[in-house]
Amino acid sequence: MQIILVTLLISVPPLLGVSSTCEKDAQLENTCGKFCFKVVKPILGHMAALQIKTIDQEDKEKSVLQSKLDNIEKELKQVKVDKDNCQKQSVDLQLKQEYMEKDLVFLHKKIDEHDQKLKDAEQTFKGQPELFKQIGSKYYYIEEHATMNWYAAAHRCHQLGAHLASIQNQKEYDAIIAKLNPPKFYWIDINDLSEEGKFISHTTGNGAAFLNWYPKNNPDNYKGNENCGSFWYIHKRYGMNDDDCSKKLYFICETFNVK
């Protein structure tokens, strides 16, 4: 009897993949006989249950693996995004570095040009000391040939190592006036560019030390656009006048000594 059961169990596995339906039960019953069928059926049921559990377990493991796979793919995508961002930041930093290097070269060039201008101005001043003549305790250069606006005149005086004439008192005023050529107008250093009606010395940054407006209605800020001081010739005499800074006039440069 035991030999028969073993033989039956060996012959059963091909049948396990098939669902336990009534038709198969009938086939087993016809093959084994009723007694054999009653013995084998519980075993087959148990094995079918094990198979179902195995499939469920495999499904769960597959689900876990799929979830892990999804998470890994998500992390890989994020890594790629982070990598792209890093590469973009790296490119941005590279471009910024290149711009800064260009700016640095540009600034060095400007500094070199500025240094050269100072050297040229110093050389010009040293090469032309005869331009300045002593009048009183100071030295003056009175430009009689070229006219410039007030700003250009101030710059030209700086190139010569000097500044626009800054009159300190009546004595200096009278000494300078005596050297001028009427009816020419000349720029001096006073202006009210920062505050209308408040004339300061461009040389010192302080209020003008001496003023001698003429005629009495000066400064009149004619047409609301007169902010720079000059010597002008009117009524057969010189006096101080407020004038349009953009006008081209002659000018007077001043320094304390000539090297």
Backbone torsions as a table, in degrees:
resi	resn	phi	psi	omega
1	MET	NA	-43.4	179.4
2	GLN	-62.9	-38.1	178.6
3	ILE	-62.0	-39.7	179.8
4	ILE	-63.3	-43.4	-178.3
5	LEU	-63.9	-43.4	-178.8
6	VAL	-62.7	-44.1	179.9
7	THR	-60.6	-38.3	179.1
8	LEU	-67.9	-42.3	-178.9
9	LEU	-63.5	-35.6	179.4
10	ILE	-68.3	-34.0	-177.2
11	SER	-83.3	-6.9	-174.5
12	VAL	-80.2	-39.6	-172.3
13	PRO	-46.3	-40.9	178.6
14	PRO	-57.8	-19.5	-178.8
15	LEU	-89.8	-7.8	-172.0
16	LEU	-72.1	-30.3	-178.4
17	GLY	-72.4	-7.1	-177.4
18	VAL	-98.3	138.1	-178.6
19	SER	-64.2	147.5	-177.0
20	SER	-80.4	87.8	179.1
21	THR	-101.8	168.9	179.5
22	CYS	-63.6	-33.7	-178.8
23	GLU	-64.5	-41.4	179.9
24	LYS	-72.0	-35.5	175.9
25	ASP	-59.1	-39.1	-179.5
26	ALA	-67.5	-39.0	178.5
27	GLN	-62.4	-43.2	178.9
28	LEU	-63.6	-39.3	-177.7
29	GLU	-66.0	-38.4	178.8
30	ASN	-69.6	-35.3	-177.1
31	THR	-73.5	-47.0	-171.5
32	CYS	-93.9	-23.0	-169.3
33	GLY	92.7	164.0	-175.2
34	LYS	-63.7	-39.6	-176.7
35	PHE	-67.8	-47.1	179.7
36	CYS	-61.8	-40.3	-177.5
37	PHE	-64.0	-41.3	-179.6
38	LYS	-64.8	-30.7	-178.9
39	VAL	-80.0	-42.5	-173.7
40	VAL	-78.8	-33.0	-173.9
41	LYS	-55.3	-46.5	179.3
42	PRO	-61.5	-36.2	-180.0
43	ILE	-66.0	-43.0	178.7
44	LEU	-63.4	-39.4	178.1
45	GLY	-62.8	-41.9	179.8
46	HIS	-63.4	-42.9	-179.3
47	MET	-67.1	-35.0	177.4
48	ALA	-65.3	-40.1	178.7
49	ALA	-63.9	-40.9	178.2
50	LEU	-62.7	-39.4	179.7
51	GLN	-63.6	-42.1	178.6
52	ILE	-62.4	-42.4	178.5
53	LYS	-63.9	-39.5	179.3
54	THR	-62.0	-44.6	178.7
55	ILE	-61.7	-42.9	178.2
56	ASP	-61.0	-42.1	-178.9
57	GLN	-64.7	-41.6	178.4
58	GLU	-64.2	-37.9	177.2
59	ASP	-62.8	-42.6	179.2
60	LYS	-64.2	-44.9	179.2
61	GLU	-62.8	-38.6	177.9
62	LYS	-63.5	-41.4	179.2
63	SER	-62.5	-42.9	178.2
64	VAL	-62.7	-45.5	179.9
65	LEU	-62.8	-40.7	179.2
66	GLN	-63.4	-39.9	178.1
67	SER	-63.0	-43.7	177.7
68	LYS	-62.8	-40.8	179.0
69	LEU	-62.3	-44.0	178.7
70	ASP	-60.7	-43.3	179.9
71	ASN	-64.0	-41.3	179.4
72	ILE	-64.0	-42.8	178.7
73	GLU	-63.3	-39.1	177.9
74	LYS	-63.3	-44.0	178.7
75	GLU	-64.5	-39.0	177.7
76	LEU	-62.7	-41.0	177.3
77	LYS	-62.4	-42.0	179.3
78	GLN	-65.7	-40.0	176.9
79	VAL	-60.6	-41.3	179.1
80	LYS	-64.1	-42.0	177.7
81	VAL	-62.2	-46.0	178.8
82	ASP	-61.3	-40.0	179.3
83	LYS	-63.7	-43.7	178.7
84	ASP	-61.9	-41.8	178.8
85	ASN	-63.0	-42.6	178.7
86	CYS	-62.4	-41.2	178.8
87	GLN	-64.8	-39.6	178.3
88	LYS	-65.0	-44.2	177.9
89	GLN	-62.6	-38.0	178.5
90	SER	-63.4	-41.9	178.0
91	VAL	-64.7	-42.9	179.1
92	ASP	-61.1	-43.4	178.8
93	LEU	-64.6	-38.1	178.8
94	GLN	-63.8	-44.0	178.2
95	LEU	-64.2	-41.6	178.6
96	LYS	-62.0	-41.8	178.1
97	GLN	-62.2	-42.1	-179.8
98	GLU	-64.2	-41.8	178.0
99	TYR	-62.9	-42.5	-179.4
100	MET	-64.7	-39.3	178.1
101	GLU	-64.7	-39.9	177.3
102	LYS	-64.4	-42.8	177.9
103	ASP	-61.6	-39.7	179.8
104	LEU	-63.4	-43.8	177.6
105	VAL	-62.4	-42.3	179.8
106	PHE	-61.9	-44.1	-179.6
107	LEU	-66.2	-40.7	176.2
108	HIS	-60.2	-40.4	179.3
109	LYS	-63.7	-43.9	179.8
110	LYS	-63.9	-40.8	178.7
111	ILE	-63.7	-42.3	178.6
112	ASP	-62.7	-41.6	178.3
113	GLU	-64.0	-39.9	178.8
114	HIS	-63.9	-44.2	178.2
115	ASP	-60.9	-40.2	-179.6
116	GLN	-66.0	-39.4	178.1
117	LYS	-62.5	-40.7	177.9
118	LEU	-63.3	-41.7	178.6
119	LYS	-64.3	-41.9	179.2
120	ASP	-63.4	-42.2	179.6
121	ALA	-63.7	-43.3	179.1
122	GLU	-63.1	-41.4	179.6
123	GLN	-66.4	-39.4	178.0
124	THR	-61.9	-43.9	-179.3
125	PHE	-64.1	-44.8	-179.3
126	LYS	-66.4	-33.0	-177.5
127	GLY	-80.1	-13.3	-177.2
128	GLN	-131.9	51.6	179.8
129	PRO	-64.8	-20.7	-178.6
130	GLU	-70.1	-14.4	177.5
131	LEU	-62.5	-34.1	-176.4
132	PHE	-93.0	130.4	178.0
133	LYS	-117.9	140.6	179.6
134	GLN	-75.6	126.2	175.0
135	ILE	-131.1	108.5	-173.2
136	GLY	71.0	-130.9	-177.7
137	SER	-93.8	-2.4	-177.1
138	LYS	-119.6	171.0	176.8
139	TYR	-113.3	136.2	-176.5
140	TYR	-128.6	144.2	170.1
141	TYR	-116.3	117.3	-180.0
142	ILE	-102.9	109.8	-179.6
143	GLU	-76.0	119.4	-176.3
144	GLU	-114.5	-1.1	-173.1
145	HIS	-116.8	-42.6	-176.4
146	ALA	-106.7	140.0	174.8
147	THR	-108.1	145.0	-179.7
148	MET	-144.7	162.8	171.3
149	ASN	-73.1	172.0	-172.6
150	TRP	-61.4	-40.6	-177.4
151	TYR	-66.8	-44.6	179.5
152	ALA	-65.6	-36.6	178.4
153	ALA	-64.5	-42.1	177.8
154	ALA	-62.7	-40.0	179.0
155	HIS	-66.1	-40.4	179.5
156	ARG	-63.1	-41.5	176.9
157	CYS	-60.6	-40.6	178.4
158	HIS	-63.5	-37.9	177.0
159	GLN	-60.7	-31.2	-179.3
160	LEU	-88.5	7.4	179.6
161	GLY	75.8	24.9	-176.6
162	ALA	-134.1	-161.8	176.5
163	HIS	-150.1	165.3	176.9
164	LEU	-58.4	145.8	-175.3
165	ALA	-55.3	130.1	179.5
166	SER	-117.9	100.1	-174.5
167	ILE	-78.8	126.5	-174.7
168	GLN	-100.4	-24.6	-176.1
169	ASN	-160.6	176.6	-177.7
170	GLN	-63.3	-35.0	-178.6
171	LYS	-64.0	-45.8	177.6
172	GLU	-64.4	-40.4	179.9
173	TYR	-58.4	-50.7	-178.3
174	ASP	-62.7	-38.0	-178.3
175	ALA	-66.8	-39.8	179.6
176	ILE	-71.3	-46.0	-178.2
177	ILE	-55.6	-36.4	-177.8
178	ALA	-66.4	-18.3	-177.8
179	LYS	-98.6	-3.6	-176.2
180	LEU	-84.6	159.6	-177.7
181	ASN	-113.8	101.6	178.1
182	PRO	-66.4	149.4	5.8
183	PRO	-98.7	31.6	-177.9
184	LYS	-68.7	146.4	174.6
185	PHE	-102.9	146.4	-176.1
186	TYR	-134.0	134.9	174.6
187	TRP	-73.9	142.6	169.3
188	ILE	-127.0	-178.1	-165.1
189	ASP	-88.9	-3.0	-176.8
190	ILE	-78.3	149.8	178.2
191	ASN	-161.9	158.5	173.2
192	ASP	-123.1	42.5	-178.6
193	LEU	-65.7	-33.1	-176.6
194	SER	-83.2	-31.2	-179.4
195	GLU	-151.7	120.7	-176.0
196	GLU	-57.6	128.6	177.0
197	GLY	87.6	-10.4	179.6
198	LYS	-107.5	97.4	-175.8
199	PHE	-86.6	129.5	-179.9
200	ILE	-122.3	164.4	176.4
201	SER	-86.7	124.9	176.4
202	HIS	-64.5	-25.6	-178.2
203	THR	-73.6	-45.0	-174.3
204	THR	-103.0	-22.6	-175.1
205	GLY	80.3	1.1	179.0
206	ASN	-102.0	171.6	177.6
207	GLY	-58.1	146.9	-179.1
208	ALA	-56.8	131.1	-177.4
209	ALA	-73.9	-29.0	-176.8
210	PHE	-145.6	134.4	177.7
211	LEU	-133.4	138.8	177.6
212	ASN	-143.2	71.8	-177.0
213	TRP	-67.5	146.1	176.4
214	TYR	-157.2	135.1	-7.6
215	PRO	-66.1	-173.0	-172.3
216	LYS	-66.8	-22.4	-179.8
217	ASN	-76.5	-6.2	176.3
218	ASN	-81.5	149.7	-5.1
219	PRO	-77.9	135.1	-175.3
220	ASP	-108.7	-5.1	179.6
221	ASN	47.9	53.6	-176.3
222	TYR	-54.9	128.1	-178.5
223	LYS	60.7	16.8	176.3
224	GLY	68.9	23.3	-173.9
225	ASN	-141.7	36.0	178.8
226	GLU	-120.5	105.6	-173.0
227	ASN	-127.3	0.1	-178.0
228	CYS	-122.3	141.9	-174.1
229	GLY	-87.6	147.3	179.1
230	SER	-148.3	164.6	164.6
231	PHE	-94.3	122.8	176.2
232	TRP	-123.6	157.5	-175.9
233	TYR	-109.0	117.6	-178.3
234	ILE	-149.8	144.0	-179.1
235	HIS	55.0	38.3	176.4
236	LYS	62.5	32.3	175.0
237	ARG	-157.8	160.5	177.0
238	TYR	-92.5	149.1	173.7
239	GLY	-156.5	172.9	177.5
240	MET	-85.6	142.1	-176.9
241	ASN	-141.2	147.2	169.8
242	ASP	-92.2	133.7	-173.4
243	ASP	-137.8	167.2	178.6
244	ASP	-68.9	120.4	-175.8
245	CYS	-59.3	-22.5	-177.4
246	SER	-84.6	-8.8	178.2
247	LYS	-66.3	151.7	177.0
248	LYS	-99.7	112.6	179.7
249	LEU	-125.7	168.5	168.4
250	TYR	-72.2	175.6	-176.8
251	PHE	-153.5	166.1	-179.2
252	ILE	-125.8	124.2	175.5
253	CYS	-101.6	151.5	-175.2
254	GLU	-136.7	143.8	170.7
255	THR	-151.3	166.7	-178.0
256	PHE	-87.0	-26.2	-179.9
257	ASN	-154.8	160.3	177.3
258	VAL	-115.7	122.1	-178.1
259	LYS	-81.6	NA	NA
